[in-house]
Amino acid sequence: MKKATLLLIFAVLAMSSSMAAEKAAATFRTAKGEKIQVIINNKVINHQPKKIVKVQGGGGLLDVKIKVYKPNKTITFRDHLDITPGFKSDFTVVKLGSKNAAIEKTGITRMYNNHYRRPESIYNRRYYSIVSESDMNTLMNRMNRAYTDQSRLLVARNGIGDKKITTYDVNEILASLEYEDSKLKFAKWAYKRTLDQKQYEDIYGAFQYRTSIMELDRFIYG
C-alpha cells in the first residue's frame, strides 16, 4: 500500500513537472490592424510598434498592457490574461460599443512537442522528404527578415518546395504572415504538402475571420 502511494505521488510530481516545463506562446494584434506595443509584467516586449506582436515564455496569469497607436493619439489597454502553457493563444483588441474596447482571446492552438513537429520516426523516409528542423529554422529567420507578406510567401514556398511539412510548421509560418489573405493563400498551397492532413483543423486558430476558414474548407473538401 505504501509502495503504491509513493508511486502515485511520483506520477503526480512528474506530471506537474512536465506541465511546468511546457512553454506558452501568444500573439497580439488589433481588429483593425493598428500598430501596437505590448508590455507584460512591466517588461516591454517590442520597443518598435508592430501590427502583430509574438511572445513565447512561461505562461500563466500575466499583467498585459497594450498601447495602440492611432493616427492622432495613443490608447492604452490593460488586463490580466491567462496564457496557457503548452498552447499558443491569440489575443485581439476589439471594439465594444461606440467608446469601449477590450482584449479578447480569439484563438488557441496546441503547441506540439518535437515528436509531432518532426515525425521522421513515424513516416518512412523512402517515401517522404521532410523539411528538417534546421531548414525550418533557417526558413523562419528569412521570413522574419522580409518586409512584406509577398516576400514572406515567396521565402516560405521556395524553402519548402516539394518537401513535406507538418501542421506545426504551417502554424509557425501562418503566425509570421501579417494579412488574412496571405495566410489563406499559404494554407491552400501547403495542404497537399502536409503530412498530418487529418490535423489540419489545428491551423484554424491562425485566422481572424470565420469566412477564411469556410473558404479553406471548400478548397479542401470541395
C-alpha positions in Angstrom: 0.0 0.0 0.0 2.8 2.3 1.0 4.7 1.5 -2.3 1.5 2.2 -4.4 1.1 5.5 -2.6 4.7 6.5 -3.3 4.3 5.6 -7.0 1.1 7.7 -7.2 2.9 10.7 -5.6 5.8 10.3 -8.0 3.5 10.2 -11.0 1.7 13.4 -9.9 5.0 15.2 -9.3 6.3 14.0 -12.7 3.1 15.3 -14.4 3.3 18.6 -12.6 7.0 19.0 -13.6 6.1 18.2 -17.2 3.3 20.8 -17.3 5.5 23.4 -15.6 8.2 22.8 -18.3 5.8 23.4 -21.2 6.3 26.7 -22.9 3.5 29.1 -23.8 3.2 31.5 -26.8 0.9 34.4 -27.5 0.1 36.7 -30.5 -1.3 40.2 -30.1 -3.0 42.4 -32.7 -5.9 44.8 -33.1 -9.1 44.1 -35.1 -8.3 47.0 -37.4 -4.6 46.2 -37.8 -3.1 49.2 -36.0 0.5 49.2 -34.7 0.8 48.2 -31.1 3.4 47.9 -28.3 3.0 45.1 -25.7 4.2 45.2 -22.1 4.0 42.1 -20.0 4.6 42.2 -16.2 6.2 45.7 -16.7 8.6 44.3 -19.4 8.4 45.9 -22.8 8.2 43.2 -25.4 8.6 45.3 -28.6 10.1 48.8 -28.4 9.2 49.4 -32.0 5.4 49.3 -32.5 4.3 46.5 -34.8 1.0 45.3 -36.2 1.5 41.8 -34.8 3.5 41.0 -31.7 4.5 37.5 -30.8 5.7 36.3 -27.4 7.0 33.0 -26.1 7.7 32.1 -22.5 6.4 30.6 -19.3 2.7 31.5 -19.4 0.2 31.8 -16.6 -1.9 34.7 -15.5 0.0 37.7 -16.7 -0.4 41.5 -16.4 -0.6 42.7 -20.0 -0.6 46.3 -21.2 -1.2 47.1 -24.9 -0.6 50.5 -26.4 -2.5 51.1 -29.6 -1.0 53.7 -31.9 -3.7 55.6 -33.8 -3.1 58.4 -36.3 -3.7 61.2 -33.8 -3.4 59.5 -30.4 -2.2 56.5 -28.4 -4.7 54.4 -26.4 -3.6 52.0 -23.7 -5.5 48.9 -22.6 -4.6 46.8 -19.6 -5.8 43.4 -18.4 -4.8 40.2 -16.6 -4.7 37.5 -19.3 -4.4 33.7 -18.9 -1.8 32.4 -21.3 -2.0 28.6 -21.1 1.3 26.6 -21.0 1.5 24.2 -24.0 -0.7 26.4 -26.2 -0.4 29.4 -28.5 -3.1 31.9 -27.6 -4.2 34.7 -29.9 -5.4 38.0 -28.5 -7.2 40.8 -30.3 -8.1 44.3 -29.1 -11.7 44.5 -30.2 -14.2 47.4 -30.0 -17.2 47.0 -27.7 -19.9 49.6 -28.4 -19.1 53.1 -29.5 -16.4 54.0 -26.9 -15.1 50.9 -25.1 -12.7 48.2 -26.2 -11.3 45.0 -24.6 -8.5 42.5 -25.1 -10.2 39.2 -26.1 -8.8 35.7 -26.7 -9.7 34.9 -30.3 -7.9 31.6 -30.8 -5.9 28.9 -29.1 -3.7 26.2 -30.7 -1.8 23.3 -29.1 2.0 23.6 -29.4 3.2 20.1 -30.2 6.5 18.7 -29.0 9.3 17.7 -31.3 7.8 14.2 -31.7 4.9 15.6 -33.6 6.7 18.5 -35.1 9.4 16.3 -36.7 7.8 12.9 -37.1 10.7 11.3 -39.1 10.5 8.2 -36.9 6.8 7.7 -37.8 7.0 8.2 -41.5 9.0 6.2 -43.9 11.8 8.4 -45.3 11.9 6.5 -48.5 8.6 8.0 -49.4 8.7 11.3 -47.6 11.3 14.1 -47.8 10.5 16.2 -44.7 11.7 19.8 -44.2 14.4 19.3 -41.4 14.5 21.2 -38.1 17.5 23.3 -39.2 15.9 24.1 -42.6 12.7 25.2 -40.9 14.7 27.5 -38.5 16.5 29.0 -41.5 13.2 29.5 -43.3 11.6 31.2 -40.3 14.6 33.5 -39.9 14.5 34.5 -43.5 10.7 35.2 -43.2 11.3 37.4 -40.2 13.8 39.5 -42.1 11.4 40.0 -45.0 9.4 43.3 -45.1 6.2 42.3 -46.9 3.9 39.3 -46.9 4.5 38.8 -50.6 8.2 38.3 -49.8 7.5 36.1 -46.9 5.2 33.9 -49.0 8.0 33.6 -51.6 10.5 32.6 -49.0 8.2 30.0 -47.5 7.3 28.4 -50.8 10.9 28.3 -52.0 12.1 26.9 -48.7 9.6 24.1 -48.7 9.5 23.3 -52.4 8.3 19.7 -53.0 9.2 18.6 -49.4 6.7 17.6 -46.8 5.8 19.6 -43.6 3.5 19.2 -40.6 0.6 21.3 -39.3 3.0 22.6 -36.6 5.2 24.1 -39.4 2.2 25.5 -41.2 1.1 27.2 -37.9 4.5 28.7 -37.5 4.5 30.2 -41.0 1.0 31.5 -40.7 1.9 33.3 -37.5 4.7 35.1 -39.4 2.3 36.4 -42.1 0.5 39.7 -41.4 -2.6 39.7 -43.6 -5.6 37.3 -43.7 -5.5 36.8 -47.5 -1.8 35.9 -47.3 -2.5 33.2 -44.7 -5.3 31.8 -46.7 -3.1 31.6 -49.8 -0.4 29.8 -48.0 -2.8 27.4 -46.2 -4.2 26.3 -49.5 -0.8 25.9 -51.1 0.6 24.0 -48.1 -2.3 21.5 -47.7 -1.1 18.9 -50.2 2.4 19.1 -48.8 1.3 18.5 -45.2 1.9 15.0 -43.7 -0.7 15.1 -41.0 -3.6 16.4 -43.0 -6.1 14.9 -40.5 -4.8 17.5 -38.1 -5.2 20.5 -40.5 -8.0 21.9 -38.4 -5.3 22.8 -35.9 -4.3 25.8 -38.1 -7.8 27.3 -37.9 -6.8 29.4 -34.9 -4.4 31.4 -37.1 -7.3 33.0 -39.0 -9.2 36.0 -37.7 -12.4 35.6 -39.8 -14.7 32.6 -40.0 -15.2 33.2 -43.7 -11.5 32.4 -44.2 -11.9 29.0 -42.5 -15.1 28.3 -44.6 -13.2 29.1 -47.8 -10.3 26.9 -46.8 -12.8 24.0 -46.1 -14.4 24.5 -49.5 -10.9 24.3 -51.1 -10.0 21.1 -49.2 -13.3 19.2 -49.2 -15.0 20.7 -52.3 
